[in-house]
Amino acid sequence: MDYNGIDFIKDGAFSTLLGLEVLSLVGNNMKTLRPNMLPLKSIFSLKEIRLDKNPWRCDCNMKWLLNDMDDDFNFKNFTLIFYCGWPGSVHDSRVLKNSPLFTSASDNKERMFPGNTHLIGDAAYALSQWVMTPFKDFGNLSAEQKRYNYIHSSSRMCIERAFGALKGRFRRLRYIDMKDMPEVVKFVLSCCTLHEVCLANFDEFDAYIEEGLNANEEINDFQDFLRRRPSAQHKRQSIVDMLG
């Protein structure tokens, strides 16, 4: 069912396919998922669902999926991780390097990013096998590299929208008048958790996005805290070649 322009799935649409092992909906027009759209409980043979290359809305109201998965189920591309506590002056790349995500990815990349998948990050992060970044533009980029940067930037907009929705819902995140750092961390994480609870209950968030986007800070300048590896550069170039 890949690349069929599907933008909606009727509840229980796959419930009669009792022998289904892989459900692939790659490259359609899906923007969000609701409970009962996917046969996670009714089809016990189902092992994998592929949902990449859909124009997902940020914060896709999919918290319910985490409750429906077991250890044997392979659901790609949706992981909720909150990490907070570093001063704002610390470079994004250094925060990542000291995060549990970095440790998990370093210890077991294939489990965190199966099938050579990766995250996308802006120029504040260093290029790695599991973080693809844009090319730095010194005026010498090829047309293909510029196209990659454009697509990369467009894809990253869902990240900006996600933070916009969070900051728009909890405006105090822009002006935290607290001095006790442990309490500040608790406050921020509480906002993130409550935001996810709202999304899990299908609360609308579009109205918050524009206001929250206006509050987003500019990224800090790139510093190469993580040593770029030839394998990561080769992977990025392969993506450039694929985009043509």
MDAnalysis code that builds the backbone (N, CA, C; Angstrom):
import MDAnalysis as mda
import numpy as np

u = mda.Universe.empty(732, n_residues=244, atom_resindex=np.repeat(np.arange(244), 3), trajectory=True)
u.add_TopologyAttr("name", ["N", "CA", "C"] * 244)
u.add_TopologyAttr("resid", np.arange(1, 245))
u.add_TopologyAttr("resname", ["MET", "ASP", "TYR", "ASN", "GLY", "ILE", "ASP", "PHE", "ILE", "LYS", "ASP", "GLY", "ALA", "PHE", "SER", "THR", "LEU", "LEU", "GLY", "LEU", "GLU", "VAL", "LEU", "SER", "LEU", "VAL", "GLY", "ASN", "ASN", "MET", "LYS", "THR", "LEU", "ARG", "PRO", "ASN", "MET", "LEU", "PRO", "LEU", "LYS", "SER", "ILE", "PHE", "SER", "LEU", "LYS", "GLU", "ILE", "ARG", "LEU", "ASP", "LYS", "ASN", "PRO", "TRP", "ARG", "CYS", "ASP", "CYS", "ASN", "MET", "LYS", "TRP", "LEU", "LEU", "ASN", "ASP", "MET", "ASP", "ASP", "ASP", "PHE", "ASN", "PHE", "LYS", "ASN", "PHE", "THR", "LEU", "ILE", "PHE", "TYR", "CYS", "GLY", "TRP", "PRO", "GLY", "SER", "VAL", "HIS", "ASP", "SER", "ARG", "VAL", "LEU", "LYS", "ASN", "SER", "PRO", "LEU", "PHE", "THR", "SER", "ALA", "SER", "ASP", "ASN", "LYS", "GLU", "ARG", "MET", "PHE", "PRO", "GLY", "ASN", "THR", "HIS", "LEU", "ILE", "GLY", "ASP", "ALA", "ALA", "TYR", "ALA", "LEU", "SER", "GLN", "TRP", "VAL", "MET", "THR", "PRO", "PHE", "LYS", "ASP", "PHE", "GLY", "ASN", "LEU", "SER", "ALA", "GLU", "GLN", "LYS", "ARG", "TYR", "ASN", "TYR", "ILE", "HIS", "SER", "SER", "SER", "ARG", "MET", "CYS", "ILE", "GLU", "ARG", "ALA", "PHE", "GLY", "ALA", "LEU", "LYS", "GLY", "ARG", "PHE", "ARG", "ARG", "LEU", "ARG", "TYR", "ILE", "ASP", "MET", "LYS", "ASP", "MET", "PRO", "GLU", "VAL", "VAL", "LYS", "PHE", "VAL", "LEU", "SER", "CYS", "CYS", "THR", "LEU", "HIS", "GLU", "VAL", "CYS", "LEU", "ALA", "ASN", "PHE", "ASP", "GLU", "PHE", "ASP", "ALA", "TYR", "ILE", "GLU", "GLU", "GLY", "LEU", "ASN", "ALA", "ASN", "GLU", "GLU", "ILE", "ASN", "ASP", "PHE", "GLN", "ASP", "PHE", "LEU", "ARG", "ARG", "ARG", "PRO", "SER", "ALA", "GLN", "HIS", "LYS", "ARG", "GLN", "SER", "ILE", "VAL", "ASP", "MET", "LEU", "GLY"])
u.atoms.positions = np.array([
    [0.820, -1.209, 0.000],
    [0.000, 0.000, 0.000],
    [0.856, 1.263, 0.000],
    [2.083, 1.136, -0.413],
    [2.985, 2.282, -0.457],
    [2.613, 3.225, -1.597],
    [2.792, 4.536, -1.366],
    [2.639, 5.557, -2.400],
    [1.286, 5.459, -3.111],
    [0.212, 5.398, -2.339],
    [-1.141, 5.319, -2.893],
    [-1.998, 6.528, -2.531],
    [-1.394, 7.554, -1.988],
    [-2.151, 8.756, -1.653],
    [-3.123, 8.578, -0.500],
    [-2.900, 7.579, 0.349],
    [-3.810, 7.303, 1.466],
    [-3.669, 8.398, 2.527],
    [-4.795, 9.015, 2.892],
    [-4.748, 10.044, 3.933],
    [-5.637, 9.722, 5.126],
    [-6.325, 8.584, 5.082],
    [-7.204, 8.200, 6.181],
    [-7.366, 6.692, 6.193],
    [-7.403, 6.112, 7.387],
    [-7.640, 4.678, 7.539],
    [-8.880, 4.487, 8.396],
    [-9.858, 3.792, 7.873],
    [-11.078, 3.519, 8.621],
    [-10.780, 2.565, 9.773],
    [-11.383, 2.813, 10.908],
    [-11.186, 1.940, 12.063],
    [-11.482, 0.488, 11.702],
    [-10.554, -0.398, 12.051],
    [-10.752, -1.821, 11.802],
    [-10.553, -2.250, 10.368],
    [-9.965, -1.384, 9.540],
    [-9.821, -1.703, 8.119],
    [-8.981, -2.949, 7.872],
    [-8.037, -3.249, 8.766],
    [-7.140, -4.388, 8.556],
    [-7.465, -5.571, 9.480],
    [-8.560, -5.494, 10.195],
    [-8.837, -6.483, 11.240],
    [-9.077, -7.891, 10.708],
    [-9.437, -8.022, 9.434],
    [-9.706, -9.357, 8.878],
    [-8.464, -10.011, 8.287],
    [-7.362, -9.281, 8.203],
    [-6.129, -9.818, 7.604],
    [-5.331, -10.533, 8.688],
    [-5.803, -11.681, 9.084],
    [-5.283, -12.335, 10.280],
    [-3.859, -12.843, 10.137],
    [-3.376, -13.058, 8.915],
    [-2.019, -13.556, 8.723],
    [-1.010, -12.470, 8.402],
    [-1.426, -11.218, 8.497],
    [-0.561, -10.096, 8.122],
    [0.635, -9.991, 9.060],
    [1.843, -9.902, 8.488],
    [3.060, -9.760, 9.288],
    [3.682, -8.377, 9.153],
    [3.598, -7.777, 7.952],
    [4.174, -6.455, 7.717],
    [3.106, -5.566, 7.086],
    [2.849, -4.418, 7.699],
    [1.926, -3.430, 7.152],
    [2.735, -2.211, 6.739],
    [2.791, -1.941, 5.445],
    [3.620, -0.855, 4.926],
    [2.738, 0.221, 4.307],
    [2.839, 1.422, 4.857],
    [2.080, 2.576, 4.370],
    [3.034, 3.719, 4.025],
    [4.160, 3.368, 3.447],
    [5.212, 4.340, 3.140],
    [4.749, 5.288, 2.033],
    [5.098, 6.567, 2.159],
    [4.918, 7.515, 1.074],
    [3.486, 7.881, 0.768],
    [2.612, 7.839, 1.762],
    [1.228, 8.256, 1.560],
    [1.019, 9.666, 2.100],
    [-0.224, 10.031, 2.379],
    [-0.528, 11.381, 2.858],
    [-1.079, 11.380, 4.279],
    [-0.644, 10.398, 5.088],
    [-1.104, 10.302, 6.471],
    [-0.518, 11.443, 7.303],
    [-1.362, 12.095, 8.088],
    [-0.909, 13.180, 8.952],
    [-1.008, 12.841, 10.433],
    [-1.901, 11.944, 10.781],
    [-2.045, 11.551, 12.178],
    [-2.674, 10.171, 12.254],
    [-2.577, 9.547, 13.411],
    [-3.159, 8.225, 13.643],
    [-4.026, 8.277, 14.888],
    [-5.077, 7.506, 14.876],
    [-5.974, 7.398, 16.018],
    [-6.050, 5.946, 16.468],
    [-6.440, 5.702, 17.725],
    [-6.635, 4.319, 18.167],
    [-7.614, 3.594, 17.259],
    [-7.388, 2.323, 17.059],
    [-8.201, 1.424, 16.231],
    [-7.920, 1.539, 14.740],
    [-7.097, 2.518, 14.316],
    [-6.721, 2.571, 12.903],
    [-5.781, 1.427, 12.550],
    [-4.870, 1.111, 13.464],
    [-3.893, 0.061, 13.208],
    [-4.247, -1.184, 14.015],
    [-4.058, -2.362, 13.415],
    [-4.492, -3.614, 14.052],
    [-3.474, -4.178, 15.032],
    [-3.043, -3.379, 16.000],
    [-1.978, -3.823, 16.893],
    [-2.414, -4.956, 17.808],
    [-3.682, -4.982, 18.173],
    [-4.155, -5.997, 19.114],
    [-4.927, -7.122, 18.440],
    [-5.551, -6.831, 17.286],
    [-6.412, -7.832, 16.659],
    [-5.650, -8.806, 15.774],
    [-4.465, -8.428, 15.293],
    [-3.684, -9.311, 14.422],
    [-2.399, -9.680, 15.150],
    [-2.369, -10.872, 15.695],
    [-1.237, -11.277, 16.526],
    [0.009, -11.590, 15.706],
    [-0.163, -11.811, 14.393],
    [0.988, -12.128, 13.546],
    [1.765, -10.885, 13.140],
    [1.194, -9.688, 13.341],
    [1.808, -8.448, 12.880],
    [3.096, -8.166, 13.645],
    [4.195, -7.972, 12.891],
    [5.503, -7.745, 13.500],
    [6.083, -6.371, 13.172],
    [5.637, -5.756, 12.094],
    [6.274, -4.493, 11.702],
    [5.278, -3.602, 10.975],
    [5.329, -2.313, 11.284],
    [4.540, -1.305, 10.578],
    [5.494, -0.242, 10.067],
    [5.393, 0.071, 8.790],
    [6.275, 1.063, 8.165],
    [5.449, 2.295, 7.812],
    [5.857, 3.435, 8.359],
    [5.069, 4.655, 8.199],
    [5.902, 5.848, 7.741],
    [7.122, 5.612, 7.278],
    [7.963, 6.743, 6.917],
    [7.487, 7.387, 5.615],
    [7.984, 8.598, 5.373],
    [7.685, 9.394, 4.187],
    [6.211, 9.766, 4.094],
    [5.577, 9.987, 5.236],
    [4.251, 10.578, 5.310],
    [4.389, 11.970, 5.912],
    [3.523, 12.916, 5.544],
    [3.642, 14.292, 6.062],
    [3.050, 14.432, 7.454],
    [3.667, 13.726, 8.423],
    [3.116, 13.723, 9.774],
    [3.068, 15.118, 10.367],
    [1.970, 15.425, 11.030],
    [1.932, 16.624, 11.854],
    [2.827, 16.374, 13.057],
    [3.529, 17.406, 13.513],
    [4.357, 17.215, 14.695],
    [3.467, 16.855, 15.879],
    [4.033, 16.101, 16.815],
    [3.268, 15.630, 17.969],
    [1.999, 14.932, 17.512],
    [2.160, 13.804, 16.868],
    [1.075, 13.196, 16.098],
    [0.018, 12.467, 16.923],
    [-0.178, 12.824, 18.171],
    [-1.206, 12.172, 18.989],
    [-1.046, 10.661, 19.007],
    [0.187, 10.169, 19.127],
    [0.437, 8.737, 19.014],
    [0.930, 8.120, 20.318],
    [0.757, 8.802, 21.438],
    [1.208, 8.238, 22.708],
    [0.562, 6.880, 22.985],
    [-0.668, 6.693, 22.498],
    [-1.367, 5.432, 22.729],
    [-0.629, 4.252, 22.123],
    [0.177, 4.504, 21.070],
    [0.895, 3.405, 20.428],
    [1.895, 2.765, 21.380],
    [2.518, 3.585, 22.220],
    [3.515, 3.051, 23.139],
    [2.896, 2.057, 24.112],
    [1.639, 2.276, 24.462],
    [0.966, 1.375, 25.390],
    [0.534, 0.077, 24.723],
    [0.407, 0.087, 23.386],
    [-0.061, -1.088, 22.661],
    [1.074, -1.968, 22.179],
    [2.314, -1.522, 22.313],
    [3.439, -2.289, 21.797],
    [3.996, -3.217, 22.862],
    [4.504, -4.359, 22.426],
    [5.244, -5.222, 23.338],
    [6.696, -5.281, 22.880],
    [7.521, -6.040, 23.575],
    [8.957, -6.046, 23.295],
    [9.292, -6.619, 21.926],
    [8.394, -7.438, 21.358],
    [8.675, -8.072, 20.080],
    [8.202, -7.247, 18.897],
    [7.488, -6.144, 19.182],
    [6.915, -5.374, 18.083],
    [7.893, -4.306, 17.612],
    [8.026, -4.180, 16.311],
    [8.988, -3.249, 15.718],
    [8.230, -2.078, 15.106],
    [8.075, -1.003, 15.870],
    [7.399, 0.186, 15.356],
    [8.425, 1.295, 15.217],
    [8.626, 1.750, 14.003],
    [9.729, 2.661, 13.715],
    [9.299, 4.122, 13.794],
    [10.257, 4.962, 14.122],
    [10.202, 6.404, 13.922],
    [9.497, 7.208, 15.012],
    [9.000, 6.583, 16.087],
    [8.326, 7.362, 17.103],
    [8.859, 7.010, 18.484],
    [9.668, 7.890, 19.045],
    [10.225, 7.696, 20.378],
    [10.086, 9.002, 21.150],
    [9.606, 8.933, 22.365],
    [9.446, 10.114, 23.193],
    [10.581, 10.175, 24.201],
    [11.426, 11.193, 24.098],
    [12.547, 11.365, 25.015],
    [12.576, 12.817, 25.477],
    [12.523, 13.027, 26.770],
    [12.672, 14.362, 27.339],
    [14.002, 14.407, 28.084],
    [14.816, 15.414, 27.791],
    [16.111, 15.550, 28.461],
    [16.307, 17.020, 28.779],
    [16.490, 17.341, 30.039],
    [16.484, 18.734, 30.463],
    [17.455, 18.924, 31.620],
    [17.975, 20.149, 31.769],
    [18.791, 20.466, 32.936],
    [20.069, 21.219, 32.638],
    [20.484, 21.267, 31.360],
    [21.716, 21.968, 31.020],
    [21.449, 23.467, 30.853],
    [22.413, 24.321, 31.211],
    [22.251, 25.765, 30.988],
    [22.087, 26.072, 29.504],
    [21.339, 27.121, 29.213],
    [21.102, 27.489, 27.823],
    [22.356, 27.890, 27.080],
    [23.402, 28.281, 27.803],
    [24.645, 28.701, 27.157],
    [25.479, 27.527, 26.664],
    [25.145, 26.317, 27.103],
    [25.900, 25.139, 26.669],
    [25.488, 24.782, 25.252],
    [26.465, 24.460, 24.429],
    [26.200, 24.179, 23.025],
    [25.337, 22.936, 22.863],
    [24.423, 22.991, 21.890],
    [23.509, 21.871, 21.646],
    [24.253, 20.557, 21.448],
    [25.359, 20.614, 20.730],
    [26.109, 19.404, 20.433],
    [26.683, 18.776, 21.701],
    [27.105, 19.611, 22.641],
    [27.645, 19.089, 23.899],
    [26.530, 18.482, 24.752],
    [25.357, 19.106, 24.740],
    [24.222, 18.544, 25.468],
    [23.884, 17.163, 24.918],
    [23.847, 17.053, 23.601],
    [23.560, 15.751, 22.987],
    [24.598, 14.710, 23.395],
    [25.863, 15.099, 23.366],
    [26.932, 14.151, 23.680],
    [26.822, 13.625, 25.104],
    [26.242, 14.393, 26.006],
    [26.117, 13.977, 27.403],
    [24.731, 13.425, 27.740],
    [23.911, 13.194, 26.735],
    [22.540, 12.745, 26.970],
    [22.432, 11.224, 26.969],
    [21.385, 10.673, 27.588],
    [21.143, 9.226, 27.519],
    [20.945, 8.738, 26.092],
    [20.381, 9.591, 25.238],
    [20.193, 9.212, 23.839],
    [21.524, 8.918, 23.172],
    [22.518, 9.777, 23.418],
    [23.835, 9.575, 22.819],
    [24.464, 8.280, 23.327],
    [24.327, 8.029, 24.624],
    [24.882, 6.800, 25.200],
    [24.230, 5.572, 24.594],
    [22.905, 5.592, 24.478],
    [22.185, 4.451, 23.914],
    [22.550, 4.238, 22.457],
    [22.657, 5.327, 21.696],
    [22.998, 5.207, 20.283],
    [24.424, 4.712, 20.096],
    [25.329, 5.125, 20.967],
    [26.718, 4.683, 20.873],
    [26.863, 3.213, 21.249],
    [26.101, 2.778, 22.252],
    [26.208, 1.396, 22.724],
    [25.494, 0.409, 21.814],
    [24.396, 0.840, 21.222],
    [23.599, -0.079, 20.405],
    [22.879, 0.695, 19.313],
    [23.641, 1.122, 18.319],
    [23.078, 1.938, 17.246],
    [21.990, 1.205, 16.483],
    [22.181, -0.078, 16.202],
    [21.218, -0.809, 15.377],
    [19.866, -0.922, 16.073],
    [19.882, -1.041, 17.385],
    [18.610, -1.111, 18.111],
    [17.919, 0.244, 18.133],
    [18.687, 1.312, 18.295],
    [18.103, 2.646, 18.339],
    [17.704, 3.143, 16.957],
    [18.514, 2.792, 15.959],
    [18.275, 3.271, 14.595],
    [18.377, 2.107, 13.619],
    [17.377, 1.224, 13.618],
    [17.441, 0.021, 12.772],
    [17.390, 0.374, 11.294],
    [18.031, -0.464, 10.490],
    [17.988, -0.266, 9.044],
    [18.672, 0.991, 8.567],
    [19.706, 1.434, 9.295],
    [20.476, 2.621, 8.908],
    [19.633, 3.897, 8.920],
    [18.615, 3.943, 9.776],
    [17.818, 5.157, 9.934],
    [18.603, 6.183, 10.750],
    [18.055, 7.380, 10.871],
    [18.791, 8.440, 11.559],
    [17.851, 9.562, 11.970],
    [18.359, 10.457, 12.802],
    [17.702, 11.708, 13.129],
    [18.197, 12.781, 12.171],
    [17.455, 13.872, 12.069],
    [17.972, 15.030, 11.348],
    [18.178, 16.152, 12.356],
    [19.286, 16.857, 12.206],
    [19.608, 17.937, 13.123],
    [20.091, 19.151, 12.361],
    [19.965, 20.319, 12.962],
    [20.417, 21.535, 12.298],
    [21.929, 21.673, 12.428],
    [22.427, 22.831, 12.015],
    [23.874, 23.027, 11.955],
    [24.528, 23.102, 13.324],
    [23.729, 23.107, 14.399],
    [24.312, 23.112, 15.740],
    [24.897, 21.762, 16.116],
    [24.573, 20.735, 15.352],
    [25.041, 19.380, 15.658],
    [26.083, 18.935, 14.648],
    [26.927, 18.023, 15.073],
    [27.931, 17.467, 14.176],
    [27.343, 16.285, 13.413],
    [27.856, 16.070, 12.240],
    [27.406, 14.972, 11.391],
    [27.858, 13.639, 11.974],
    [26.932, 12.674, 12.016],
    [27.275, 11.319, 12.439],
    [26.381, 10.343, 11.691],
    [26.630, 9.052, 11.872],
    [25.829, 8.038, 11.192],
    [24.355, 8.134, 11.565],
    [24.051, 8.588, 12.763],
    [22.644, 8.629, 13.182],
    [22.112, 10.044, 13.370],
    [22.898, 11.054, 13.004],
    [22.422, 12.437, 12.952],
    [22.889, 13.049, 11.635],
    [21.964, 13.250, 10.712],
    [22.288, 13.875, 9.438],
    [22.060, 15.384, 9.546],
    [23.061, 16.150, 9.172],
    [23.013, 17.606, 9.264],
    [23.149, 18.215, 7.870],
    [22.837, 19.506, 7.719],
    [23.015, 20.149, 6.414],
    [24.486, 20.411, 6.117],
    [24.777, 20.637, 4.846],
    [26.119, 21.059, 4.448],
    [26.325, 22.507, 4.872],
    [27.501, 22.817, 5.393],
    [27.821, 24.210, 5.686],
    [28.067, 24.944, 4.372],
    [27.425, 26.092, 4.230],
    [27.467, 26.819, 2.963],
    [28.492, 27.950, 3.030],
    [29.625, 27.730, 2.353],
    [30.650, 28.763, 2.222],
    [30.650, 29.357, 0.814],
    [29.531, 29.155, 0.106],
    [29.408, 29.671, -1.249],
    [29.882, 28.720, -2.320],
    [30.243, 27.502, -1.934],
    [30.785, 26.558, -2.914],
    [29.969, 25.269, -3.008],
    [28.710, 25.289, -2.567],
    [27.892, 24.079, -2.627],
    [27.410, 23.812, -4.046],
    [27.331, 22.543, -4.385],
    [26.791, 22.155, -5.689],
    [25.270, 22.282, -5.663],
    [24.651, 22.209, -6.836],
    [23.191, 22.277, -6.915],
    [22.557, 21.122, -6.152],
    [23.190, 19.959, -6.231],
    [22.662, 18.780, -5.527],
    [22.735, 18.963, -4.009],
    [23.841, 19.549, -3.522],
    [23.977, 19.786, -2.086],
    [22.982, 20.839, -1.599],
    [22.725, 21.851, -2.419],
    [21.733, 22.863, -2.056],
    [20.336, 22.252, -1.991],
    [20.054, 21.334, -2.916],
    [18.756, 20.660, -2.888],
    [18.627, 19.823, -1.615],
    [19.678, 19.125, -1.258],
    [19.672, 18.349, -0.007],
    [19.402, 19.267, 1.181],
    [20.106, 20.401, 1.242],
    [19.913, 21.335, 2.355],
    [18.470, 21.837, 2.419],
    [17.885, 22.102, 1.246],
    [16.508, 22.602, 1.202],
    [15.532, 21.556, 1.733],
    [15.677, 20.317, 1.274],
    [14.792, 19.239, 1.720],
    [15.007, 18.960, 3.206],
    [16.269, 18.994, 3.618],
    [16.604, 18.786, 5.032],
    [15.928, 19.846, 5.894],
    [16.012, 21.107, 5.472],
    [15.414, 22.199, 6.230],
    [13.893, 22.079, 6.275],
    [13.294, 21.706, 5.152],
    [11.836, 21.547, 5.103],
    [11.382, 20.429, 6.032],
    [12.149, 19.344, 6.055],
    [11.792, 18.212, 6.914],
    [11.920, 18.571, 8.389],
    [12.850, 19.464, 8.701],
    [13.084, 19.857, 10.092],
    [11.987, 20.747, 10.659],
    [11.114, 21.256, 9.802],
    [10.075, 22.164, 10.280],
    [9.160, 21.507, 11.303],
    [8.983, 20.182, 11.197],
    [8.121, 19.515, 12.178],
    [8.726, 19.609, 13.574],
    [10.063, 19.679, 13.655],
    [10.721, 19.833, 14.950],
    [10.423, 21.218, 15.521],
    [10.532, 22.244, 14.673],
    [10.241, 23.600, 15.121],
    [8.783, 23.721, 15.555],
    [7.889, 23.076, 14.805],
    [6.468, 23.122, 15.148],
    [6.193, 22.409, 16.473],
    [6.931, 21.337, 16.719],
    [6.736, 20.603, 17.975],
    [7.083, 21.486, 19.173],
    [8.224, 22.175, 19.101],
    [8.598, 23.079, 20.185],
    [7.655, 24.278, 20.240],
    [7.194, 24.717, 19.067],
    [6.236, 25.819, 19.035],
    [4.951, 25.470, 19.750],
    [4.453, 24.251, 19.528],
    [3.217, 23.816, 20.189],
    [3.402, 23.745, 21.698],
    [4.559, 23.232, 22.138],
    [4.831, 23.126, 23.572],
    [4.914, 24.505, 24.216],
    [5.677, 25.417, 23.614],
    [5.852, 26.748, 24.198],
    [4.587, 27.582, 24.079],
    [3.793, 27.326, 23.029],
    [2.536, 28.045, 22.892],
    [1.510, 27.607, 23.917],
    [1.524, 26.327, 24.264],
    [0.587, 25.824, 25.275],
    [0.993, 26.292, 26.673],
    [2.287, 26.219, 26.963],
    [2.795, 26.621, 28.280],
    [3.684, 27.852, 28.099],
    [3.056, 29.016, 28.076],
    [3.775, 30.254, 27.776],
    [4.841, 30.573, 28.818],
    [4.671, 30.046, 30.012],
    [5.644, 30.341, 31.063],
    [7.012, 29.762, 30.732],
    [7.090, 28.815, 29.814],
    [8.385, 28.283, 29.404],
    [9.273, 29.366, 28.805],
    [8.663, 30.437, 28.328],
    [9.461, 31.539, 27.766],
    [10.004, 32.456, 28.854],
    [9.364, 32.478, 30.005],
    [9.761, 33.403, 31.072],
    [9.700, 32.663, 32.413],
    [10.638, 31.788, 32.645],
    [10.636, 31.004, 33.887],
    [11.302, 31.826, 34.987],
    [10.476, 32.398, 35.859],
    [11.002, 33.269, 36.920],
    [11.288, 32.453, 38.170],
    [12.203, 31.499, 38.036],
    [12.588, 30.627, 39.146],
    [14.109, 30.580, 39.205],
    [14.660, 30.405, 40.405],
    [16.111, 30.372, 40.576],
    [16.630, 29.018, 41.036],
    [15.755, 28.186, 41.567],
    [16.141, 26.851, 42.028],
    [16.203, 25.924, 40.820],
    [17.420, 25.580, 40.364],
    [17.569, 24.834, 39.118],
    [16.885, 23.471, 39.137],
    [16.983, 22.682, 40.221],
    [16.240, 21.407, 40.228],
    [14.744, 21.609, 40.037],
    [14.205, 22.700, 40.603],
    [12.781, 22.978, 40.439],
    [12.472, 23.425, 39.015],
    [13.391, 24.166, 38.402],
    [13.209, 24.570, 37.006],
    [13.133, 23.342, 36.108],
    [14.039, 22.395, 36.343],
    [14.049, 21.165, 35.549],
    [12.734, 20.415, 35.721],
    [12.279, 20.297, 36.967],
    [11.009, 19.613, 37.227],
    [9.858, 20.315, 36.513],
    [9.896, 21.637, 36.516],
    [8.830, 22.397, 35.869],
    [8.802, 22.134, 34.367],
    [9.963, 22.195, 33.733],
    [10.031, 21.977, 32.284],
    [9.571, 20.570, 31.926],
    [10.060, 19.572, 32.657],
    [9.663, 18.192, 32.385],
    [8.176, 17.981, 32.648],
    [7.637, 18.676, 33.631],
    [6.202, 18.578, 33.904],
    [5.392, 19.134, 32.742],
    [5.858, 20.244, 32.171],
    [5.181, 20.812, 31.003],
    [5.206, 19.830, 29.834],
    [6.359, 19.209, 29.610],
    [6.471, 18.229, 28.527],
    [5.514, 17.061, 28.750],
    [5.459, 16.580, 29.973],
    [4.591, 15.440, 30.286],
    [3.121, 15.801, 30.116],
    [2.718, 16.961, 30.628],
    [1.327, 17.389, 30.493],
    [0.961, 17.620, 29.032],
    [1.905, 18.126, 28.264],
    [1.684, 18.323, 26.830],
    [1.390, 16.987, 26.155],
    [2.165, 15.958, 26.497],
    [1.939, 14.635, 25.917],
    [0.600, 14.049, 26.366],
    [0.208, 14.304, 27.616],
    [-1.096, 13.835, 28.092],
    [-2.218, 14.477, 27.278],
    [-2.093, 15.767, 27.013],
    [-3.095, 16.461, 26.193],
    [-3.169, 15.848, 24.798],
    [-2.018, 15.589, 24.212],
    [-1.994, 15.019, 22.868],
    [-2.560, 13.611, 22.856],
    [-2.258, 12.849, 23.892],
    [-2.771, 11.481, 23.965],
    [-4.289, 11.460, 24.050],
    [-4.873, 12.562, 24.508],
    [-6.329, 12.659, 24.594],
    [-6.905, 13.506, 23.462],
    [-6.101, 13.647, 22.388],
    [-6.550, 14.273, 21.141],
    [-6.885, 15.750, 21.286],
    [-6.271, 16.418, 22.245],
    [-6.460, 17.853, 22.365],
    [-5.807, 18.544, 21.177],
    [-6.494, 19.498, 20.577],
    [-5.942, 20.209, 19.428],
    [-4.800, 21.122, 19.871],
    [-3.789, 21.250, 19.006],
    [-2.634, 22.070, 19.384],
    [-2.232, 23.065, 18.305],
    [-2.919, 23.065, 17.159],
    [-2.513, 23.942, 16.063],
    [-2.505, 25.411, 16.476],
    [-3.456, 25.796, 17.335],
    [-3.556, 27.199, 17.731],
    [-2.337, 27.670, 18.509],
    [-1.607, 26.737, 19.104],
    [-0.446, 27.111, 19.917],
    [0.825, 27.286, 19.090],
    [0.837, 26.707, 17.889],
    [2.098, 26.577, 17.162],
    [2.690, 27.923, 16.778],
    [1.878, 28.787, 16.132],
    [2.423, 30.056, 15.643],
    [2.964, 30.906, 16.778],
    [2.211, 30.980, 17.869],
    [2.673, 31.767, 19.015],
    [3.957, 31.196, 19.588],
    [4.028, 29.865, 19.676],
    [5.225, 29.242, 20.214],
    [6.419, 29.393, 19.307],
    [6.178, 29.367, 17.988],
    [7.286, 29.533, 17.046],
    [7.932, 30.894, 17.195],
    [7.145, 31.906, 17.494],
    [7.699, 33.246, 17.669],
    [8.636, 33.332, 18.862],
    [8.532, 32.347, 19.757],
    [9.369, 32.367, 20.961],
    [10.630, 31.542, 20.818],
    [10.763, 30.795, 19.717],
    [11.926, 29.926, 19.562],
    [13.197, 30.738, 19.410],
    [14.245, 30.303, 20.085],
    [15.520, 30.994, 20.015],
    [16.284, 30.564, 18.772],
    [17.220, 31.400, 18.360],
    [18.103, 31.012, 17.270],
    [19.068, 29.944, 17.760],
    [19.488, 29.083, 16.850],
    [20.435, 28.040, 17.234],
    [21.806, 28.656, 17.472],
    [22.603, 28.008, 18.288],
    [23.964, 28.494, 18.490],
    [24.844, 28.045, 17.331],
    [25.913, 28.767, 17.108],
    [26.774, 28.484, 15.966],
    [27.387, 27.105, 16.073],
    [27.654, 26.531, 14.919],
    [28.202, 25.170, 14.858],
    [29.598, 25.115, 15.462],
    [29.809, 24.108, 16.297],
    [31.138, 23.784, 16.791],
    [31.283, 22.282, 16.702],
    [32.397, 21.820, 16.231],
    [32.545, 20.391, 15.954],
    [32.969, 19.636, 17.206],
    [32.043, 19.531, 18.189],
    [32.355, 18.789, 19.401],
    [32.409, 17.291, 19.141],
    [31.638, 16.818, 18.147],
    [31.637, 15.408, 17.797],
    [32.428, 15.242, 16.508],
    [33.412, 14.403, 16.543],
    [34.272, 14.226, 15.377],
    [33.487, 13.575, 14.236],
    [33.441, 14.263, 13.095],
    [32.745, 13.695, 11.947],
    [33.545, 12.540, 11.375],
    [32.847, 11.498, 10.984],
    [33.500, 10.303, 10.477],
    [33.244, 10.159, 8.983],
    [34.207, 9.591, 8.265],
    [34.024, 9.400, 6.818],
    [32.770, 8.609, 6.486],
    [32.400, 7.636, 7.323],
    [31.208, 6.835, 7.051],
    [29.951, 7.697, 7.076],
    [29.909, 8.689, 7.967],
    [28.760, 9.589, 8.029],
    [28.728, 10.506, 6.816],
    [29.905, 10.981, 6.403],
    [29.969, 11.818, 5.210],
    [29.551, 11.032, 3.971],
    [29.940, 9.767, 3.914],
    [29.557, 8.914, 2.787],
    [28.044, 8.693, 2.778],
    [27.463, 8.488, 3.945],
    [26.018, 8.289, 4.025],
    [25.278, 9.532, 3.550],
    [25.736, 10.703, 3.987],
    [25.080, 11.936, 3.559],
    [25.202, 12.133, 2.056],
    [26.366, 11.824, 1.509],
    [26.544, 11.957, 0.066],
    [25.650, 10.974, -0.688],
    [25.445, 9.797, -0.126],
    [24.549, 8.818, -0.751],
    [23.123, 9.354, -0.808],
    [22.718, 10.068, 0.244],
    [21.388, 10.680, 0.248],
    [21.309, 11.768, -0.813],
    [22.374, 12.562, -0.927],
    [22.430, 13.595, -1.966],
    [22.255, 12.960, -3.344],
    [22.980, 11.883, -3.592],
    [22.901, 11.203, -4.890],
    [21.507, 10.635, -5.129],
    [20.882, 10.118, -4.084],
    [19.549, 9.536, -4.217],
    [18.513, 10.612, -4.546],
    [18.661, 11.798, -3.936],
    [17.729, 12.887, -4.197],
    [17.902, 13.454, -5.596],
    [19.114, 13.245, -6.130],
    [19.365, 13.640, -7.511],
    [19.291, 15.129, -7.750],
])
